[in-house]
């Protein structure tokens, strides 16, 4: 297994499309394809809903809300613990991930790597609440099960993807990490570091984290991960200030620079030249701080900056972003002789 850099293109899984075939076509247009999550096709394609499958005590109501029934959690826990010895307990069913199964029908062996993803446990635990609207991450018993559940979900998906490609990368999406480091959350950074360290130690294969927000980057850059995917278009000038970025790259790890915006009001004001100038400006900042330019480029992936589920003309904007991303990548690969 190897982490693919060299300005290879990839993206996070969420797309705004209602056409499954079009979404898969876009995913396979990238160097490292991913299986799309399409919440506008089905509520079960939402990343939080997909993650919740088989978690004890979870209820999904007719108003499309996910909650945890605490009494039901303890009622279902013994059966869940017994079933947890069976890896299929953590599989993605067609009901919850139809597009995942469509993705697996393709020939995935010809790509240098393929990408999968799950919802991160901290974000899930902060967003999903119990019957008293208390985030479930504050329930000690529930949190313990949540992190073990995440590990098994990731490892099961990894094993499935590896049957189709020798080099799968599994990301977990953690927007909630932005709130762990401020006063909004009662779940402390020390707790998060401990829980994530234990989780990462038990994950097979290449490990990636994605978030679009602005957490304590040192926390992630020093974690046991192989790829960090972030919104470089909006946050790049922040992350390049951290001394730990250089060490992250020197250790052979990969930064996935989300450099192409996917919102129409931004992308219509950008060109290949402007995006390349923005990205190389970030790289030059790292070089000025002592990073090796060749390593910075070699240990880079390129991606859209964010997903875009609700913005105006969102499908059109995302499609433009993917096209611009590929043109930018082609020019950088030629310039730095990466092919």
Phi, psi and omega per residue, in radians:
X1 nan 2.524 3.098
X2 -2.550 2.616 3.072
X3 -1.494 2.150 -3.057
X4 -1.521 2.180 3.052
X5 -2.070 -2.258 3.081
X6 1.090 0.562 -3.138
X7 1.096 0.489 3.022
X8 -1.125 2.532 -3.111
X9 -1.655 2.461 3.007
X10 -2.721 -3.027 -3.118
X11 -2.822 2.861 2.989
X12 -1.338 2.909 -2.881
X13 -1.365 -0.362 -2.968
X14 -1.396 2.266 3.041
X15 -2.271 2.638 -3.111
X16 -1.468 0.017 -2.950
X17 -1.285 2.609 3.036
X18 -1.758 -0.239 -3.135
X19 -1.687 1.923 -3.080
X20 -1.082 -0.745 -3.109
X21 -1.091 -0.711 3.121
X22 -1.140 -0.716 3.130
X23 -1.096 -0.741 3.117
X24 -1.165 -0.665 3.086
X25 -1.028 -0.729 3.115
X26 -1.158 -0.757 -3.135
X27 -1.059 -0.704 -3.107
X28 -1.414 -0.063 3.070
X29 -1.383 -0.194 -3.086
X30 -1.672 2.829 3.137
X31 -1.098 -0.705 3.130
X32 -2.040 1.653 -3.081
X33 -1.257 2.761 -3.128
X34 -2.311 2.835 3.022
X35 -1.571 2.203 -3.045
X36 -1.311 2.486 2.954
X37 -1.791 2.135 -2.979
X38 -2.159 1.399 -3.091
X39 -1.137 -0.303 3.079
X40 -1.427 -0.173 3.037
X41 -1.484 -0.734 -3.121
X42 -2.747 2.527 3.067
X43 -1.042 -0.512 -3.129
X44 -1.276 -0.193 3.062
X45 -1.504 -0.059 3.055
X46 -1.190 2.430 -3.017
X47 -1.101 -0.601 3.120
X48 -1.211 -0.700 3.134
X49 -1.184 -0.797 3.113
X50 -0.965 -0.766 -3.105
X51 -1.132 -0.538 -2.993
X52 -1.327 -0.213 -3.060
X53 -1.007 2.166 3.110
X54 1.347 0.057 3.080
X55 -1.332 2.267 -3.056
X56 -1.109 2.406 3.050
X57 1.501 -0.041 -3.090
X58 -1.366 2.390 3.041
X59 -2.193 2.379 3.038
X60 -2.055 2.039 -3.039
X61 -1.675 3.112 -3.074
X62 -1.195 -0.331 3.121
X63 -1.587 0.228 3.103
X64 1.049 0.926 3.028
X65 -2.128 2.471 3.070
X66 -1.845 2.231 3.061
X67 -2.398 2.866 3.049
X68 -1.945 2.163 3.034
X69 -1.570 1.922 -3.022
X70 -1.055 -0.767 3.122
X71 -1.087 -0.712 3.128
X72 -1.165 -0.617 3.091
X73 -0.978 -0.878 -3.119
X74 -1.229 -0.513 3.090
X75 -1.196 -0.709 -3.085
X76 -1.523 -0.238 -3.025
X77 -1.032 -0.801 -3.135
X78 -1.031 -0.747 3.124
X79 -1.153 -0.678 3.112
X80 -1.089 -0.793 -3.124
X81 -1.093 -0.617 3.094
X82 -1.196 -0.736 -3.123
X83 -1.283 -0.345 -3.057
X84 -1.139 -0.270 3.052
X85 -1.275 -0.276 3.123
X86 -1.674 2.000 -3.100
X87 -0.976 -0.497 -3.110
X88 -1.165 -0.265 3.047
X89 -1.017 -0.466 -3.037
X90 -1.861 0.224 3.139
X91 -1.327 2.706 3.009
X92 -1.543 1.994 3.138
X93 -1.387 2.860 3.113
X94 -1.129 -0.532 3.111
X95 -1.096 -0.725 -3.075
X96 -1.598 -0.302 -3.056
X97 -2.663 1.091 -3.138
X98 -1.024 -0.715 -3.062
X99 -1.219 -0.549 3.050
X100 -1.008 -0.793 -3.140
X101 -1.202 -0.590 3.035
X102 -1.133 -0.682 3.109
X103 -1.039 -0.740 -3.093
X104 -1.206 -0.281 3.125
X105 -1.290 -0.271 -3.114
X106 -1.492 2.843 3.041
X107 -1.364 1.819 -3.087
X108 -1.682 -0.075 -3.021
X109 -1.277 -0.339 -3.027
X110 -1.484 -0.082 -3.095
X111 -1.649 2.628 -3.136
X112 -1.139 -0.412 3.089
X113 -2.888 2.834 2.986
X114 -2.277 2.807 -3.000
X115 -2.206 2.397 3.003
X116 -2.186 3.032 -3.105
X117 -2.753 2.702 2.987
X118 -2.386 2.840 3.021
X119 -1.227 2.425 3.132
X120 -1.292 2.546 -3.064
X121 -1.164 -0.580 3.136
X122 -1.181 -0.789 3.132
X123 -1.126 -0.745 3.098
X124 -1.088 -0.780 -3.090
X125 -1.197 -0.499 3.096
X126 -1.406 -0.558 -3.070
X127 -1.495 -0.684 -3.091
X128 -1.437 2.306 -3.065
X129 -2.071 2.878 3.078
X130 -1.559 -2.940 -3.098
X131 -1.157 -0.307 3.090
X132 -1.762 0.231 -3.137
X133 1.123 0.485 3.064
X134 -1.639 2.178 3.120
X135 -0.975 2.371 -2.993
X136 -1.208 -0.261 3.137
X137 -1.189 -0.285 3.120
X138 -1.534 -0.042 3.005
X139 -1.580 2.011 -3.053
X140 -1.025 -0.800 -3.119
X141 -1.141 -0.736 -3.126
X142 -1.152 -0.738 -3.117
X143 -1.101 -0.701 3.127
X144 -1.064 -0.797 3.114
X145 -1.143 -0.663 -3.094
X146 -1.029 -0.785 -3.117
X147 -1.257 -0.633 3.062
X148 -1.154 -0.702 3.108
X149 -1.057 -0.766 3.122
X150 -1.055 -0.803 3.131
X151 -0.988 -0.799 -3.107
X152 -1.229 -0.610 3.083
X153 -1.098 -0.769 -3.133
X154 -1.147 -0.833 -3.089
X155 -1.142 -0.629 3.095
X156 -1.153 -0.791 3.121
X157 -1.097 -0.691 3.095
X158 -1.020 -0.810 -3.122
X159 -1.118 -0.677 3.110
X160 -1.138 -0.817 -3.114
X161 -1.154 -0.597 -3.115
X162 -1.212 -0.337 3.025
X163 -1.187 -0.322 -3.078
X164 -1.922 -0.339 -3.114
X165 -2.734 2.374 -3.077
X166 -1.268 -0.100 -2.980
X167 -2.329 1.077 3.106
X168 -1.394 2.573 3.046
X169 -2.075 2.224 3.109
X170 -1.939 2.159 3.078
X171 -1.818 2.595 2.795
X172 -2.047 2.407 -3.040
X173 -1.592 2.109 -3.015
X174 -2.225 1.117 3.079
X175 -1.060 -0.458 -3.110
X176 -1.169 -0.309 3.133
X177 -1.073 -0.415 3.121
X178 -1.110 -0.507 -3.050
X179 -1.635 -0.257 -3.141
X180 -1.127 -0.501 -3.004
X181 -1.729 0.290 3.040
X182 -2.331 -3.139 -3.005
X183 -1.314 -0.134 -3.123
X184 -1.164 -0.615 -3.041
X185 -1.772 2.405 3.029
X186 -1.558 0.029 3.082
X187 -1.640 1.930 -2.917
X188 -1.376 2.848 3.112
X189 -1.131 -0.610 3.106
X190 -1.121 -0.703 3.095
X191 -1.130 -0.745 -3.137
X192 -1.107 -0.753 3.138
X193 -1.072 -0.774 3.133
X194 -1.114 -0.839 -3.084
X195 -1.157 -0.706 -3.134
X196 -1.237 -0.635 3.102
X197 -1.068 -0.768 3.110
X198 -1.119 -0.718 3.129
X199 -1.097 -0.878 -3.073
X200 -1.101 -0.591 -3.140
X201 -1.123 -0.401 -3.093
X202 -1.784 0.134 -3.091
X203 -1.668 2.331 3.074
X204 -1.369 2.690 2.928
X205 1.283 -2.862 -3.100
X206 -1.323 2.343 -3.041
X207 -2.031 2.303 3.111
X208 -2.296 2.639 3.042
X209 -2.203 2.411 3.075
X210 -2.205 2.421 2.906
X211 -2.748 2.614 -3.097
X212 -1.726 -0.135 -3.058
X213 -1.509 -2.671 -3.041
X214 -2.386 1.352 -3.127
X215 -1.480 -2.891 2.946
X216 -1.359 1.771 -3.035
X217 -1.133 -0.526 3.090
X218 -1.001 -0.657 3.133
X219 -0.999 -0.807 -3.117
X220 -1.364 -0.673 -3.104
X221 -1.187 -0.330 3.095
X222 -1.806 0.061 3.128
X223 -1.412 2.893 -3.134
X224 -1.446 1.195 3.099
X225 -2.204 2.826 -3.118
X226 -1.833 -0.486 -3.117
X227 -2.381 2.345 3.022
X228 -2.073 2.069 -3.130
X229 -1.847 2.264 -3.031
X230 -2.612 2.895 -3.141
X231 -1.433 1.541 -3.109
X232 -1.291 -0.433 -3.127
X233 -1.124 -0.751 -3.100
X234 -1.775 -0.427 -3.032
X235 -2.058 -0.015 -3.027
X236 -1.037 -0.674 -3.111
X237 -1.175 -0.327 3.082
X238 -1.413 -0.874 -3.019
X239 -1.167 -0.573 -3.105
X240 -1.235 -0.154 3.092
X241 -1.363 -0.300 -3.039
X242 -1.407 2.285 3.114
X243 -1.108 -0.503 -3.086
X244 -1.213 -0.262 3.098
X245 -1.103 -0.773 -3.110
X246 -1.084 -0.751 3.119
X247 -1.128 -0.694 3.108
X248 -0.980 -0.808 -3.129
X249 -1.224 -0.740 -3.121
X250 -1.092 -0.465 3.109
X251 -1.387 0.050 3.108
X252 1.511 0.184 3.132
X253 -1.481 2.857 -2.982
X254 -2.021 2.362 2.963
X255 -1.749 2.208 3.058
X256 -1.681 1.793 -3.043
X257 -1.429 1.886 3.068
X258 -1.404 1.453 -2.905
X259 -1.767 -0.257 -3.096
X260 -1.835 2.084 -3.122
X261 -1.181 2.652 -3.111
X262 -2.086 0.252 3.058
X263 -1.851 2.421 -2.939
X264 -1.052 -0.658 -3.085
X265 -1.211 -0.346 3.100
X266 -1.623 -0.831 -3.000
X267 -1.197 -0.487 3.126
X268 -1.237 -0.215 3.101
X269 -1.792 0.136 -3.102
X270 -2.032 2.733 3.070
X271 -2.320 3.027 3.033
X272 -0.969 -0.804 -3.104
X273 -1.095 -0.752 -3.080
X274 -1.184 -0.649 3.120
X275 -1.206 -0.755 3.113
X276 -1.102 -0.741 3.114
X277 -1.070 -0.719 -3.136
X278 -1.126 -0.797 -3.110
X279 -1.175 -0.811 -3.132
X280 -1.164 -0.484 3.038
X281 -1.111 -0.695 3.068
X282 -1.156 -0.752 3.110
X283 -1.081 -0.720 -3.133
X284 -1.119 -0.561 3.067
X285 -1.098 -0.735 3.099
X286 -1.135 -0.720 -3.140
X287 -1.112 -0.714 3.125
X288 -1.103 -0.431 3.118
X289 -1.583 0.040 3.042
X290 1.994 -0.016 3.136
X291 -1.292 2.633 3.084
X292 -1.444 2.124 -3.047
X293 -1.036 -0.731 -3.125
X294 -1.079 -0.704 3.126
X295 -1.203 -0.660 3.112
X296 -1.024 -0.782 -3.106
X297 -1.275 -0.771 -3.127
X298 -1.114 -0.552 -3.082
X299 -1.757 0.655 -3.131
X300 -2.131 2.401 2.821
X301 -1.927 2.774 3.118
X302 -2.105 2.479 -3.032
X303 -2.667 2.882 2.928
X304 -1.104 2.685 -3.067
X305 -1.200 -0.767 -3.085
X306 -2.588 3.001 2.912
X307 -1.457 3.084 -3.124
X308 -2.671 1.538 -3.079
X309 -1.574 -0.507 -2.971
X310 -2.175 0.004 -3.103
X311 -1.277 2.848 3.105
X312 -1.103 2.447 3.128
X313 0.872 0.748 -2.951
X314 -1.145 -0.683 3.126
X315 -1.109 -0.775 3.120
X316 -1.076 -0.748 -3.111
X317 -1.122 -0.765 -3.130
X318 -1.154 -0.689 3.106
X319 -1.113 -0.710 3.069
X320 -1.090 -0.680 -3.139
X321 -1.103 -0.745 3.134
X322 -1.133 -0.698 3.125
X323 -1.153 -0.777 3.128
X324 -1.135 -0.706 3.108
X325 -0.976 -0.794 -3.098
X326 -1.206 -0.618 3.096
X327 -1.196 -0.729 3.104
X328 -1.085 -0.792 -3.135
X329 -1.080 -0.726 -3.134
X330 -1.070 -0.730 -3.139
X331 -1.184 -0.701 -3.136
X332 -1.217 -0.659 3.090
X333 -1.095 -0.679 3.113
X334 -1.211 -0.779 -3.096
X335 -1.085 -0.728 -3.086
X336 -1.740 0.172 3.067
X337 0.944 0.961 -3.047
X338 -1.675 -0.210 3.140
X339 -1.377 nan nan
